[in-house]
Amino acid sequence: MKKNYPRFTLRIPDEMLQKIGRIAENNSRTKNKEIEFLLKRHIAEYERLYGPIKKDYQDLQK
C-alpha cells in the first residue's frame, strides 16, 4: 500500500544522481528508496553521536 508522504524536491548534480542510480540498482532499490535509505542511516548516526532528535522540530522550520 502506498503511503502519502510529503513531496520534497532535491536538486543534485547529474553525475551524483547517476551514481546514486547505479548504487540503487546494485541494491535492488529505486533511486528514491536509495536516497531514503542513506538519509535514514545518516540520521541514525547523528542521533547515535548527539542523542535523539526531538519529534517537535517545528522551530527548525523557521
C-alpha positions in Angstrom: 0.0 0.0 0.0 1.3 3.4 -1.0 1.9 5.9 1.9 1.1 9.5 1.4 4.5 11.1 2.2 5.1 14.7 1.6 6.9 15.6 -1.6 10.4 17.2 -1.5 12.3 18.4 -4.5 16.0 17.6 -4.3 18.5 19.3 -6.7 21.7 17.5 -7.1 24.4 17.3 -9.8 23.6 14.9 -12.7 26.8 12.9 -12.1 25.8 12.3 -8.4 22.3 11.2 -9.5 23.7 8.8 -12.0 26.0 7.3 -9.3 23.1 7.0 -6.9 21.2 5.2 -9.7 24.0 2.7 -10.1 24.2 2.1 -6.3 20.4 1.8 -6.1 20.4 -0.7 -9.0 23.0 -2.8 -7.3 20.9 -2.8 -4.1 17.6 -3.6 -6.0 16.2 -0.2 -5.0 14.8 2.8 -6.8 16.8 6.0 -6.6 14.2 7.4 -4.3 14.5 4.4 -1.9 18.3 4.5 -2.0 18.3 8.2 -1.0 15.7 7.4 1.7 18.0 4.6 3.0 21.0 6.9 3.0 19.2 9.6 4.9 17.9 7.1 7.5 21.4 5.8 8.0 22.8 9.4 8.4 20.1 10.4 10.9 20.7 7.2 12.9 24.4 8.0 13.0 23.7 11.6 14.0 21.4 10.5 16.8 24.0 8.0 18.0 26.5 10.8 18.3 24.3 13.6 19.6 21.2 12.0 21.0 17.7 11.6 19.7 16.2 14.4 17.7 13.0 15.7 19.3 9.8 15.0 17.4 8.8 18.6 17.9 11.1 20.1 15.4 8.8 22.9 14.2 11.3 25.5 15.4 13.8 24.3 12.8 11.4 25.2 10.0 11.6 29.0 10.7 
